[in-house]
């Protein structure tokens, strides 16, 4: 599967990293671009798709798999995708400019320390201006990397409540800010051992699910089946058959780890969901009770 540059840029903004390394030579140091992607080993199939598109080598690192791209390919790739980056665009431009300015020049160790300090400062610089709206393929790559569909089953109502969520590092919150601007929702501060992280949350009512998911689902790789299942349920009108929806989503999230498997038959899965379940508001009322008689309707 060959992935688009916009998708790769979105995934880079989520789970990729790059910078400038300094190769020691007999005459001094020579700067070069390094670039890699990382993913949990249990969910690393998407890295194989990226490798098919851009090259590089895969290797294990603790509980993760890393895709490392050779220096020459890394510079070419970063040059191509930088215009599609949102969160890391500014730093990509700084890194490329650093390598370009010192092309064919060997620099001293003192200069290396100065450049490294400059790069460290620029890494956390907020890109400006932000795009007015993210591209579809960028959202697909970014959500595949850092996003999830959270499913909550409420036993007392029998309904399922679904939300789209993306958690980012504080100095990379421009990505969740862009999603907030484009699709609405809220951003919450989540405390973790490493610090506080901003988390974007969009509660997916059927109408919001259709608007958000249809925007980018066909470009998704990792979460495509989950997205289309929720979309088909939204088109059915409600998420009231909560247990069936939750069970199916658990199955699809497990399948996310095996992207080489054939895609799920979403139509068949949706057929197991009952969209005729009564609303919790009227479930225990007498059958002869008419909605039009409700005080709220009068």
Beta strands, then each sheet from edge to edge (+ up, - down):
strand 1: 16-25
strand 2: 28-40
strand 3: 57-61
strand 4: 64-69
strand 5: 147-153
strand 6: 160-168
strand 7: 186-192
strand 8: 195-203
sheet 1: 1+ 2- 4+ 3-
sheet 2: 5+ 6- 8+ 7-
end
